[in-house]
Amino acid sequence: MDTRESRKAPYIVRPSTAILTRGFDPQFSVGSARPAVFRSSTYVFTSPEAAERAFDVALGRTHLAEGETCDLIYARLSHPNAQILEDQIVPLEPGAEAAAVFNSGMAAISTAFFTFCGTGASFVYTTPVYGGTQHLIHQVLEPLGMHGVAVPAGDGSALAEAIATTDRLRMVFIETPANPTLRMTDIAAGCRAAALREDRVLVAVDNTFLGPTFQHPLTLGADLAIYSATKYLSGFSDMLGGVILSRDPELVTQLRGTRALLGNILQPDECWLLDGRLPTVTLRMNRQSKNAERIVRALTGHPGNRADPLSVALHRPRAGQDPRRAVQVPGRDFLVRASRREESSLRVPAAAQNRSRCRQSRWSRDARVSSVDDDALRALRGRKGQGGYYGRARADLGGNRGLA
């Protein structure tokens, strides 16, 4: 039976409250206040006609009427935990009307390209871009006959020109801030340029770094907001996940149709885990941002700091700041990462995950900072002890300070 709360009366509470219970009806879990985990692979049809209707809806051949529900079919197509999560996450992204969940961030990105860009189609994308996305473009999409046009992140005029002049353009893919340079791209400007074309061009934004707390692509005109839920949404590096949200439910219906064929839906257990963490996303990201700001404040006071102001004080969205900062100390680029709980607190070089595109760099003990907030380092530690990133970062920031 369909568990979507959206079929009922609309919520009249604020999004931050709606996200606590939206999408879940206790009657489907024997009155449980929280949803159960539905590990079933197949479901029982109420009638042959209901089965036919369910397949048509699941594969995107038709749409549910207002207030209509339909039977579930097979967990590769959809399952109760995915439906609950997809409804619950919508209020978290301003402007969103529907969502689809995937078993990783790359699964979400791949599904978006496969759904909206076919053989012979073109897409514009900002660079640098996450390594997985770069490999997808060059090793999968281009050999399949899709044409990618790369534009430097932050270059608004180049982005507008590429959007205006690229033939058979189907999608603009913006990753902002860029990985690993953190260069910002003007989402609204990209959307305006796409709107000037006679043919419809979708704008998709990888919002993993700043959203959903600090950046809202859909309110700026984007069609798709894409997340690796593995990062801030989940927050503890113990699961993989991906999400795409949209202002247009029809686009999400198309994505679900492709997802059903690829079989990359997020599994019930992971949906259940992510479902319970969504209400704290804003609290966690705000705290992480404040912790990172403390470290940046201390590092920028170092006499050898040569940080680019754009690196230290990133573009500040309305709601707050990015919980990532870049700081330069003598001869080294430090990326202060106040991200997931067990993520390293200081990572050197800033482009550690993209070495193929950036110069090699090594840990340096040249830079020592006399006063770094113990609480911030403790909150951001990668692991206890002297080993790994945390131990080396702590040594570089003044030796053993007796942190737990």
C-alpha positions as CSV (number, residue, x, y, z in Angstrom):
1,M,0.0,0.0,0.0
2,D,1.3,3.5,-0.8
3,T,2.6,5.2,2.3
4,R,2.9,8.7,0.8
5,E,1.7,11.3,3.3
6,S,1.5,13.8,0.3
7,R,-1.8,12.1,-0.7
8,K,-3.4,13.5,2.5
9,A,-4.2,17.0,3.6
10,P,-1.2,19.3,3.1
11,Y,0.9,20.3,6.1
12,I,0.3,23.7,7.6
13,V,3.4,23.6,9.8
14,R,6.8,25.1,9.1
15,P,9.2,22.9,7.0
16,S,11.5,22.4,10.0
17,T,8.6,20.8,11.9
18,A,7.1,19.0,8.9
19,I,10.3,17.1,8.4
20,L,9.9,15.4,11.7
21,T,6.9,13.3,10.6
22,R,6.1,14.0,7.0
23,G,5.7,11.0,4.7
24,F,4.9,8.5,7.5
25,D,1.5,7.2,8.6
26,P,1.7,5.1,11.8
27,Q,-1.2,3.0,10.6
28,F,1.1,1.3,8.2
29,S,3.5,0.3,11.0
30,V,1.0,-1.0,13.6
31,G,0.8,2.4,15.2
32,S,4.6,2.8,15.6
33,A,5.7,6.4,16.2
34,R,8.6,5.8,13.8
35,P,8.6,3.8,10.6
36,A,9.7,0.2,10.5
37,V,12.2,-1.2,8.0
38,F,10.4,-2.9,5.1
39,R,12.8,-5.4,3.7
40,S,10.3,-7.1,1.4
41,S,11.4,-7.4,-2.2
42,T,7.9,-8.0,-3.6
43,Y,4.4,-6.9,-2.8
44,V,0.8,-8.3,-3.1
45,F,-1.6,-6.8,-5.6
46,T,-5.2,-6.2,-4.7
47,S,-6.3,-7.1,-8.2
48,P,-5.0,-7.6,-11.8
49,E,-6.2,-4.1,-12.7
50,A,-4.4,-2.6,-9.7
51,A,-1.2,-4.4,-10.8
52,E,-1.5,-2.9,-14.3
53,R,-2.1,0.5,-12.9
54,A,0.9,0.1,-10.5
55,F,3.3,-0.8,-13.4
56,D,2.1,2.2,-15.5
57,V,2.8,4.6,-12.6
58,A,6.1,3.0,-11.6
59,L,7.5,3.2,-15.1
60,G,6.4,6.7,-15.7
61,R,3.8,5.9,-18.3
62,T,1.1,7.7,-16.4
63,H,0.6,9.7,-13.2
64,L,-1.5,9.3,-10.1
65,A,-4.6,11.4,-9.9
66,E,-5.1,13.7,-7.0
67,G,-5.6,11.7,-3.8
68,E,-5.1,8.3,-5.6
69,T,-2.8,5.6,-4.3
70,C,-1.6,2.5,-6.0
71,D,-0.1,-0.9,-5.0
72,L,3.7,-1.4,-4.7
73,I,5.3,-3.9,-7.0
74,Y,9.0,-4.6,-6.5
75,A,11.6,-3.0,-4.3
76,R,13.8,-2.1,-7.3
77,L,11.0,0.2,-8.5
78,S,10.0,1.6,-5.1
79,H,9.4,0.5,-1.5
80,P,7.8,2.0,1.6
81,N,11.0,3.3,3.2
82,A,12.0,5.1,-0.1
83,Q,8.5,6.6,-0.3
84,I,8.6,7.8,3.3
85,L,12.1,9.3,2.8
86,E,11.2,11.0,-0.5
87,D,8.3,12.7,1.1
88,Q,10.1,13.6,4.3
89,I,13.1,15.2,2.6
90,V,11.1,17.6,0.4
91,P,10.6,20.4,3.1
92,L,14.4,20.4,3.7
93,E,15.0,21.9,0.3
94,P,13.2,25.2,-0.3
95,G,11.3,25.2,-3.5
96,A,11.2,21.4,-3.9
97,E,8.0,19.6,-4.8
98,A,9.3,16.0,-5.2
99,A,12.4,13.9,-4.6
100,A,14.0,10.7,-5.7
101,V,16.5,8.8,-3.6
102,F,19.5,6.7,-4.9
103,N,22.1,4.4,-3.5
104,S,24.9,6.9,-3.9
105,G,25.6,10.5,-5.0
106,M,27.1,9.2,-8.2
107,A,24.1,7.1,-8.8
108,A,22.0,10.2,-8.6
109,I,24.3,12.2,-10.9
110,S,24.5,9.3,-13.4
111,T,20.7,8.9,-13.5
112,A,20.2,12.6,-14.1
113,F,22.5,12.5,-17.2
114,F,21.1,9.2,-18.5
115,T,17.5,10.6,-18.1
116,F,17.9,14.0,-19.7
117,C,20.9,13.6,-22.1
118,G,20.8,11.1,-24.9
119,T,23.3,10.1,-27.6
120,G,24.2,13.2,-29.6
121,A,23.0,15.6,-26.9
122,S,25.3,18.2,-25.3
123,F,25.7,19.4,-21.7
124,V,27.7,22.3,-20.2
125,Y,29.5,21.7,-16.9
126,T,31.7,23.7,-14.5
127,T,35.2,22.7,-13.7
128,P,36.9,21.5,-11.6
129,V,34.3,19.0,-10.7
130,Y,34.2,16.0,-8.3
131,G,36.5,13.2,-9.4
132,G,33.7,10.7,-9.8
133,T,31.7,13.1,-12.0
134,Q,34.8,13.8,-14.1
135,H,35.3,10.1,-14.7
136,L,31.6,9.6,-15.5
137,I,31.8,12.4,-18.2
138,H,35.0,11.2,-19.9
139,Q,34.8,7.4,-19.5
140,V,31.1,6.8,-19.8
141,L,29.1,9.7,-21.2
142,E,31.4,10.9,-24.0
143,P,32.0,7.3,-25.3
144,L,28.2,7.0,-25.5
145,G,28.0,9.9,-27.8
146,M,27.2,12.8,-25.4
147,H,29.2,16.0,-25.7
148,G,30.4,17.8,-22.6
149,V,31.5,21.5,-22.7
150,A,33.7,22.5,-19.8
151,V,33.5,26.0,-18.3
152,P,35.7,27.3,-15.5
153,A,33.8,27.6,-12.3
154,G,33.1,31.2,-11.3
155,D,33.4,32.5,-14.9
156,G,29.9,33.8,-15.5
157,S,30.6,35.2,-19.0
158,A,32.1,32.0,-20.2
159,L,29.2,30.0,-18.7
160,A,26.6,32.3,-20.4
161,E,28.4,32.0,-23.8
162,A,28.6,28.2,-23.6
163,I,24.9,28.0,-22.8
164,A,24.0,30.3,-25.6
165,T,26.2,28.7,-28.3
166,T,26.3,25.0,-27.6
167,D,24.2,23.0,-30.1
168,R,21.7,20.4,-28.9
169,L,22.2,21.5,-25.3
170,R,20.0,19.6,-22.9
171,M,21.5,20.3,-19.4
172,V,23.8,22.6,-17.5
173,F,25.5,20.9,-14.6
174,I,26.9,23.3,-12.0
175,E,29.0,22.1,-9.0
176,T,29.3,25.0,-6.5
177,P,31.4,25.4,-4.6
178,A,33.7,23.5,-6.9
179,N,35.7,20.5,-5.7
180,P,38.5,21.0,-4.7
181,T,39.0,24.7,-5.3
182,L,35.8,25.9,-3.6
183,R,35.3,28.4,-6.4
184,M,31.7,29.6,-6.5
185,T,29.5,29.8,-9.6
186,D,26.5,32.1,-9.9
187,I,23.6,29.7,-10.1
188,A,21.0,32.4,-10.8
189,A,23.0,33.8,-13.7
190,G,23.3,30.3,-15.2
191,C,19.6,29.8,-14.9
192,R,18.9,33.1,-16.6
193,A,21.2,32.2,-19.5
194,A,19.5,28.8,-19.8
195,A,16.0,30.5,-19.8
196,L,17.0,32.6,-22.9
197,R,17.2,29.5,-25.1
198,E,14.2,28.6,-27.2
199,D,14.6,24.9,-26.4
200,R,14.2,23.9,-22.7
201,V,17.6,23.4,-21.0
202,L,17.6,22.0,-17.5
203,V,19.9,23.4,-14.8
204,A,21.2,20.8,-12.3
205,V,23.2,21.9,-9.3
206,D,25.4,19.6,-7.2
207,N,24.5,21.1,-3.9
208,T,26.4,18.7,-1.6
209,F,28.8,21.2,-0.1
210,L,26.4,24.0,0.9
211,G,22.9,22.6,0.9
212,P,20.4,22.3,2.2
213,T,21.2,24.7,4.9
214,F,23.3,27.4,3.2
215,Q,22.4,27.3,-0.5
216,H,19.0,26.8,-2.2
217,P,19.4,26.2,-6.0
218,L,15.7,25.7,-6.7
219,T,14.8,29.1,-5.4
220,L,17.4,30.6,-7.7
221,G,15.8,29.0,-10.8
222,A,17.6,25.6,-11.0
223,D,15.5,22.6,-12.0
224,L,17.4,19.9,-10.0
225,A,19.2,20.0,-6.7
226,I,21.5,17.0,-6.4
227,Y,23.1,15.6,-3.2
228,S,25.5,13.0,-2.1
229,A,23.6,12.1,1.0
230,T,26.8,10.4,2.2
231,K,28.1,13.8,3.3
232,Y,26.2,16.3,5.4
233,L,22.7,14.8,5.0
234,S,23.8,11.6,6.7
235,G,26.6,13.1,8.7
236,F,28.5,10.0,10.1
237,S,30.2,8.3,7.1
238,D,28.4,5.1,7.8
239,M,26.2,4.9,4.7
240,L,26.1,5.9,1.0
241,G,23.2,7.7,-0.5
242,G,22.1,10.2,-3.1
243,V,19.1,12.5,-3.6
244,I,17.6,14.6,-6.4
245,L,15.0,17.2,-5.6
246,S,13.0,19.3,-8.1
247,R,10.4,22.0,-8.4
248,D,8.8,19.9,-11.2
249,P,7.3,16.5,-10.1
250,E,7.3,15.4,-13.8
251,L,11.1,15.6,-13.8
252,V,11.3,13.4,-10.7
253,T,8.8,10.9,-12.3
254,Q,11.2,10.6,-15.3
255,L,14.2,10.1,-12.9
256,R,12.3,7.3,-11.1
257,G,11.6,5.6,-14.4
258,T,15.3,5.5,-15.2
259,R,16.1,4.5,-11.6
260,A,13.8,1.5,-12.0
261,L,15.7,0.3,-15.0
262,L,19.2,0.9,-13.5
263,G,18.2,-0.6,-10.1
264,N,20.0,2.1,-8.1
265,I,17.3,3.0,-5.6
266,L,18.4,3.5,-2.0
267,Q,17.8,0.3,0.0
268,P,15.3,0.2,2.9
269,D,17.9,0.1,5.8
270,E,19.8,3.1,4.4
271,C,16.5,5.0,3.8
272,W,15.6,4.3,7.5
273,L,18.9,5.6,8.7
274,L,18.8,8.7,6.6
275,D,15.2,9.3,7.6
276,G,16.1,9.7,11.2
277,R,19.0,12.1,10.6
278,L,17.2,14.7,8.4
279,P,15.7,16.7,11.3
280,T,19.2,17.5,12.6
281,V,20.9,18.5,9.3
282,T,20.5,22.2,9.9
283,L,21.7,22.0,13.5
284,R,24.7,20.0,12.5
285,M,25.7,22.2,9.6
286,N,25.4,25.4,11.5
287,R,27.6,24.0,14.3
288,Q,30.1,22.6,11.9
289,S,30.3,26.1,10.3
290,K,31.0,27.7,13.6
291,N,33.7,25.2,14.5
292,A,35.4,25.8,11.1
293,E,35.2,29.5,11.6
294,R,37.0,29.3,14.9
295,I,39.9,27.4,13.3
296,V,40.0,29.8,10.3
297,R,40.1,32.7,12.7
298,A,43.1,31.2,14.5
299,L,44.9,30.2,11.3
300,T,44.4,33.6,9.6
301,G,46.2,35.1,12.6
302,H,49.3,33.2,11.7
303,P,52.1,35.5,10.5
304,G,52.8,33.3,7.5
305,N,49.3,33.1,6.3
306,R,48.9,34.2,2.7
307,A,45.3,33.2,2.1
308,D,43.3,34.5,-0.7
309,P,40.3,36.4,0.8
310,L,38.0,34.4,-1.5
311,S,39.4,31.2,0.0
312,V,39.1,32.2,3.7
313,A,35.8,34.0,3.5
314,L,33.7,32.3,0.9
315,H,30.6,33.7,-0.7
316,R,28.2,33.9,2.2
317,P,24.7,32.7,1.3
318,R,21.8,34.2,3.1
319,A,21.4,31.5,5.7
320,G,25.0,31.3,6.8
321,Q,28.4,30.1,5.7
322,D,29.9,27.0,4.2
323,P,31.4,24.7,6.9
324,R,34.5,24.4,4.8
325,R,37.3,27.0,4.7
326,A,40.7,27.1,2.8
327,V,43.7,28.7,4.5
328,Q,47.2,29.0,3.2
329,V,50.2,28.7,5.5
330,P,53.9,28.8,4.5
331,G,54.2,26.5,1.4
332,R,51.0,24.5,2.0
333,D,47.3,24.7,1.3
334,F,45.2,23.7,4.3
335,L,41.5,22.8,3.8
336,V,39.6,23.1,7.0
337,R,36.9,20.5,6.8
338,A,34.2,20.7,9.4
339,S,32.1,18.1,7.8
340,R,31.1,14.6,8.9
341,R,31.9,13.6,12.4
342,E,34.7,11.2,11.6
343,E,36.1,13.3,8.7
344,S,39.6,14.6,9.1
345,S,39.7,18.0,10.8
346,L,42.5,19.3,8.7
347,R,43.4,17.9,5.3
348,V,46.6,18.6,3.3
349,P,46.7,19.3,0.5
350,A,43.3,20.9,-0.2
351,A,43.0,18.9,-3.4
352,A,43.8,15.6,-1.7
353,Q,41.0,13.8,-3.5
354,N,41.9,15.2,-6.9
355,R,45.7,14.8,-7.0
356,S,45.6,14.1,-10.7
357,R,44.5,17.7,-11.4
358,C,46.6,19.5,-8.8
359,R,50.2,19.7,-7.8
360,Q,51.5,17.2,-5.2
361,S,51.9,18.5,-1.7
362,R,53.0,16.9,1.5
363,W,52.3,17.4,5.2
364,S,54.5,20.2,6.6
365,R,55.4,21.0,10.1
366,D,56.5,24.5,9.1
367,A,53.2,26.0,10.2
368,R,52.3,26.0,13.9
369,V,49.4,27.8,15.4
370,S,49.7,28.6,19.1
371,S,45.9,28.9,19.9
372,V,43.4,26.6,18.2
373,D,40.1,26.0,20.0
374,D,40.3,22.6,21.7
375,D,36.5,22.1,21.4
376,A,36.6,22.7,17.7
377,L,39.4,20.3,17.1
378,R,37.7,17.7,19.3
379,A,34.4,18.1,17.5
380,L,36.1,17.7,14.1
381,R,38.6,15.0,14.9
382,G,39.0,12.2,12.4
383,R,39.9,9.6,15.0
384,K,41.6,9.3,18.4
385,G,45.3,8.9,18.8
386,Q,48.3,10.1,16.9
387,G,47.7,8.1,13.7
388,G,46.0,9.3,10.5
389,Y,45.0,12.8,9.5
390,Y,43.9,13.9,13.0
391,G,47.1,13.0,14.7
392,R,49.3,14.7,12.0
393,A,47.0,17.8,11.9
394,R,47.2,18.1,15.7
395,A,51.0,17.9,15.6
396,D,51.1,20.5,12.9
397,L,48.9,22.8,14.9
398,G,51.1,22.9,18.0
399,G,51.8,19.3,19.1
400,N,49.9,17.2,21.6
401,R,47.4,19.5,23.4
402,G,45.9,16.6,25.4
403,L,42.8,16.4,23.3
404,A,40.6,13.3,23.8
